[in-house]
Amino acid sequence: MNNLQIHSDDIHRELNSKFGTKLPLLISAKDLNGNVVFANDHFDILEGPGFQGFIGKNIFDLFPFEVANELWMNDVAAIEGNCVIKKIEQVKHSDGKLNDYLTLKMPLVNSRSSAVGTVAFSINISTSSLKLFEHHNVDTDLSNAIKTLKHELLAPLNVINGFSQLLRKEISHYQNKALNNMVQNILDACEHMNGLIQGSGSSSHTPSDIFELTDICQQCKDWLDGMALEHAKSITFCNTASNTTIASSKLGIRQVILNFLTNGIKYSQGNHPINMMLSMLDEETIRLEISSTGKQLTIEEQSQIFDRDFRLKNLNKVKGQGLGLSIVKQTLESLGCDMGVTSDDSGITTFWFHIKAYTRLHS
């Protein structure tokens, strides 16, 4: 454990002062040998020695081999890939029942850019308040269910945000740009998710921001490079547009790009990169397109792919609800953007949208 030391008591005090003693989130850190160097109070919910008993123990001494090996392989993937990974992990609670946890893991590196451990954030999705929708009358109680869901999502989001701030302070003396960028990406993603949660229940966006579309494209690429690597893929970004300033909804446009890129990572075949490109359609209009290689879409599939609940028949093994592209369509329509999809004989499918470039008026 001498290769990674975290001031657990200080972090516990600051977390408890900000969020109370029982956070609805598992937060932990391990060194390169699989020794737990930090675990927050919420680990008391798990079967085992309690959160204080986790600290200083090796993961293979805390869980059955099959469970420990799965957890540790996810840590190894984050370390070797030098990226943030997302996994569903199963652990047993003190009542003996298995629970599914959505977990984000990222590597911790020192001033020489060498990995010294991992940090993980895990939220229980077995008892998500999404199940409220199964028990509520949709016509009368949907609003209350959405409010409850927003509240439950905001609590762990605030914890991730707060812990990332503490983590940034903890590792600030390393002066490591790559690690600082990882933590900043988490903080930026928290801000983005907070905007989505606060606006949940409405798919409309207002063009209230003036920003560079290139910056948003690069940010989306940075956020999803780890996911692409996990799927043995990569993302490329090319810009030939002469003016990429737009007046639109930064939140909405970012979510559209994230959706297109995520679909490209999940559904493309082979090791071909997912290509994102900005160009000028004409002097006043920017074209953004995201292309990936896989099965050619039929004309019928192209006409239905933006419909709610539509899913390609040969992709049932890929998890999803068939909602993403219908939300993309609503978002782009509310922003006054043309959009569409093409798919050619070589299996290259391209999602695109057009948006007006912004030109400041000179007095």
N, C-alpha and C positions, 0 to 999 in steps of 0.2 A: 504493500500500500504506500510505499515511500515515493512512488512516482506521481502520486496525485493526492494532495491534501486540501480539503475544503473546511472552512471554519463553520461547521454544522451548527453550533450553538448560536452564532451570530445570525446566520440565515434563518434559523427557527424563530429567533426573537423578532426579526424584521417581518417575516411572513405572518406571524401571529398578530403582530401589532397592526398590520395592514388589513388582514383578511379574517382574523379570528383563529381559534385553535383547531377548528375542524374544517379543512378545505375539502371541497368535493372533487379532489384531484390527487392522484399519486405522483409525486415528484421524487426522483432519485438520481444518483450519480454513481458510477462505478469506475474503478481503475482498469488498467489493461489486463489484469489477472482475474477480473470478474468479482473483485471485492467491492462491497457496497460501502461507499464513503459518505453518502448522504441519503437519508430517507425522511420524508416529512411525516407529520403526525397521522395522516390519513392511512398510513400503512397498518395502523391498528386494526383496520377492517379485515385484513388478510389473515388467513390461517398461518400461524407462526408465532414468533417471540415478541410481537409488538414492534413499533417503529424503532425504538431504541435498540432492540435486540437484532434488528437487521443490520445496523451500522457496524462495520468491522467484520462481517461474516461474508463468506464466499457464496455466490449465487447457487452453486451446486450443493452447498450445505443447507440451503434454505428451502429448496424446492425438490420434488422428485426429478430424477435425471431427465426424463422426457421433456418436462416443463422447463427446467433450467437450461437444457440444451437449446430449445427453441428461443428462449429469451436471449441467451448469450449469442446465438447466431445472428440475431437482429442487431445486437450491439456491434458484432464484428462487421456486418454489412455497412453500418454507419461509419465505422472507423476506416475500413478499406476503401469505401466509396467516397470518403470525405464529404458527406452530404447528410441532409436531414431525410430520414426515411419514415414512412407511415405503415404501421402494421396493426392487425387485430391479434391481441394476445389473450390467452385464457389463463386465469389464476383462480385459486380457490379461496373463498371467504371463510371467516371463522365459523360460520354455520355449516361448513362442509360443501356448499354449493359452488359450482364453477360459474364464473362470470366473464363475459367478453369485455376487453378494454381496448379502446382505440388509443394507440400509443404513437407518439412522435419521439424519435431518438436522433441525437446529433452528437458529433464527436467534439471533444474538448482537446485543444492543441496548445502547445507551449510557444514560447517566443521564437523557436526554431521551426515552427510549423509542423512539429511532430505530435501525433496523437498521444494524449496521456490518459484518456478515458472517454466516457460518454455521459450525457445527461438525458433523462427521459421524462416525458409528461404523459400521463395516462388517465383517460376518463372512462368510467363505466358506461357502456352502451347497452348493457343487458336490461337496465331499468330506466331507459331514457323516457323523458316525458312525451316523446313522440307517440307512446302508447296511449296517451290521453285521447288521441283522435279515435281510438277504437271504442272508447267508452262515452264519448260526448255526442250529443245530438248536434250534427253539423250545422243545422239551420240556426239554432239558438245559442250554442256555446262555442262555436268556432273561434270567435274573437277572444274569449277567455282562455281557450286552449293555446292560441298563438301567443298571448301575453305570458302564459306560464312557460311555454317553450322558450320564448325570448329570455325570460328571467333565468331559466336553468342554463341556457347556453352562455349567457353573459357572465355567470359566476365563474366557471372554469376559464373562460377567456380572460377575465380580469386577473385570474391567478397566473396564467401563462405570461401575460403581459408584465405583471408585477415581478414574477420570478426571473424573467428575462432581464428586467432592469437590475435586479440584484446580481444576477449572473454577470452582466456587463461590468458592474462595479467590482465584482470578485476577480474577474480576469483582466481588468484594465491595466495592471502592472506588467502583463505579458507583452503589451504593445504589438499584438499580432493582428494584422489587417484581415486575414482570412477568417479568423474566429470572430472578430468584431463584426465583419460583414454578415456572418451566419446569424449572430444574435440580432443584428439590425433587421435582417430579413424576417425573423420571427416577429419582431415588434411591428414591422410594416404590415405583415400578414394579419396580425392581431387588429391593427387599425382598420384594415380592409374588411375583415370579418365582422368587426363591430358595426361598421357602416351597413353591412348586409343585414345583420340581426336587427338593428334599430329600424331598418326600413322593411322588415319582413311583413308579408301580407299585402305588399304593393309591388308591382312589377314596373311601375312608371319611374322614369328618371328625368330630371330636368337639366338642360345644358347650362350649368351654372359655373363651370370651371374653365379657365384658359390654361392649357398645358401642352407640353410636347408629347406627341404620340410615340415618338422614338423612345422616350424615357419609360413610358408605360410598357411598351413591348419588351424592352431590355429587362425591366423589373419582373415581368411575368416569366421571361426565360430564366432569370436567376432563381425564381421561386420553384420552378418545375424541373430544373436541371437534375436535381436529385432523383425525382420520380422517374425521369427519362432514363437515367443511369440504372435504376433498379430494374427497369424493363429492357435493359441492354439496348437502349436507343439514345439519340442525341437530338438537340434542338439547334437549328441554325437561324440566324437573323440577318437579313440584308436590307438596307435602306437606300433607294435611289431617288426618293422624293425630294424635291427642291424646297418644299415648305411642309413641315410636319406639325405646325402649331394648330390646335383645334380649340373651339369653344364648345364644350360638351360636358357630360357627366363623367368625371374621372372614375368614380366607383363603377358605373355601368359599363363603360368601355373596357375597364380592366377585367371585369367579370366575364365579359364576352370573350376576350382574348384567352383568359384562363380556361374557359370552357372548350374553346376550339383546340387549344394545345393539349389539354387533358384527354380529349377524345382521340386526338392524333396519337398520343402515347399509348392509350389503352387499346385502340382498334387497329392500328397499323400492323403490317406483317413484315417479317424479315428485320434486317438491321439498318434499313434506310432511314436517314434523318427526317425529322419533322421540320419542314422549311417554312419560315415566316418571312414575309417580304412586304415592304412598303414601297409604293410607286405612285406616280401622278397619273390619274386617268385623263385629266385635262388640266388647264392652268389653275382651276379652282377646286378640284376634287382629288382627294387622296384615296387610293385603293390599298386595303390591307388584305392579304391572302395567306392562308395557312394550309399547306399541302402535306399529305402523307400517302404512303404506298400500301395498298392492300387489295381487297376485292373490289372490282368495279361495281358501282351502284347502277342499278337499272333506272330507266326513266321514271318508273312508278315509285321506286324508293327515293329518288331525288325529289319528287313532288310531295312525298309524305314525311320526309325526314325531320321537318320542323313542326310536325303535328304533335300535340300532347299525347303521351303514352306510347308513341311509335318507337319500336325497337327492331333492328335488323334481325331476321330469323336465324341467321347462322352465327349470331353473336350472343346467344343466350347465356353462355358461360361467363360473360363479362358482367359484373355487378352494375346495376343502375336501375332507375325507375322510368327512363324515357321522358324525363322532364327538362333536362338541360337545354336542348336546342329549342324547345318551345319557349322557354324563358328568354333565351338569346334573341329569338325573333321578336318577342314582345318588347324587350329592351331596345333593340335597334329601331323598331317601328316608332317607339315613343321618342326616340332621338332624331327621327327623320332621316334615317339611313337606309339606302338600298342594300340588299343582301342576297346571297344565294349560294349554290353549291354546283360544282361540275365534277364529272368523273369520266376519265378517258379509258381507252382500250388497254393501256398499260397498267391500269389499276391505281393511277394517281388521282386522288380525290382532293379537291380544293374548296374550302369554305372561304367566303370573301364578304367584305362589306365596303361601301363607299361612304365617305364623310367629307364635308366641306372643310377646306383649309381656312384658317382664320388669318386675316390680314388686318393689322392695326391701322386705324385711320390716322393720318398725319395732319396736324393742324397747320 
